[in-house]
Amino acid sequence: MPPEELLRLRDSIDNIDAALIYLLAERFKCTQQVGHLKAKLGLPPSDPGREREQVARLRALAEGAKLDPEFAEKFLAFVVREVIRHHEAIAAG
């Protein structure tokens, strides 16, 4: 049987993972709506200016949170690629 402290930490990790999944689901609900709005307005699926702003903002947040900014940027890049893929699919009809 693992030590009590290890079990407690694992429980916290499990809770955090669940929260991350729910937060990502909520984020993607919003980005799906953005994709439909962009398609309706004839806007391109990606917005490089907005993406640059997001990278800078999240890097600063990561630094303040003592999280590796490179990791935060890679994570955001992964999410943004998926969002753009969704937006392209929406635009294609």
N, C-alpha and C positions, 0 to 999 in steps of 0.2 A: 504494500500500500504506500503510495507517495506521501511525503510529509504534508501536513495540513497547510502550511504556507504555500506550497506548490499548488495544491488543489484550489486554494483561495485565489491565487494569481491566475490560474487557468480559467476559473470562473469569470474573473474580471475580463480576461482576454476574450472569452466567448461572448460576453455581453457587449464588449466594444465591437467585435466583429459583426454581431447582429445589428447594432446601431449603424455601422458603416453600410451594410447592405440596404437597410431601410433608407438611409440618407441618399445613397446612390440611386435607389429606385425613385425617390422623390425628385432628385435632380434630373433624371432621364424623363420623368413625366413632364417637367417644365421644358426641357430641351426639345421634346417631341412637339410641344405646342409652338415653340419658336420655329421649328422646322416647317410646320404647317403655315405659320404666318409668313415666313420667308418665301415659301412657294407661292402663296397667294399674292404677295407683293412683287414677285419676280426677282427676289434678291438671291445672290449666290449662297450655296450651302455653307461656305466658310467665310470668315471675316478675319483676315490676318491681323488687322489693327486691334481688334477686340482680343484676339488670342495673345498678342504681345502684351497687352495691358494685363490680362489674366495671369500670364507667366510672371510678370514683375510683381503683381499684387500677391500671388501665392508664394513666391520666393521670400518676400518680406514677411509674410505671415509665418512661413516655416522658420525663418531665422528667429523671430520673436518667440516661437514655440519650442525652440531648441531642436528642430527637426532639420535634417540635411536638406538644404534648398535644392540640390541636384535631384534628390529622390522626389521631392515635391513636384519639380518640373517634369520629371519622367512620368510620374503618376498622372499629372494634368495632361500631358501629351497623349497618353494612352486614352484617357477619357475623351479628350477633344477629337481624336481620330475616330472613335466610336460614334460620337455625336455627329460628326461630318458625314460618316457613312450612313447614318439614319437620315440625315437631311437630304443627302443625295437620293436615297431611296424614295423619300417623300416627294421630292421634286420630279422624279421620274414617273411618278403616278403609280 
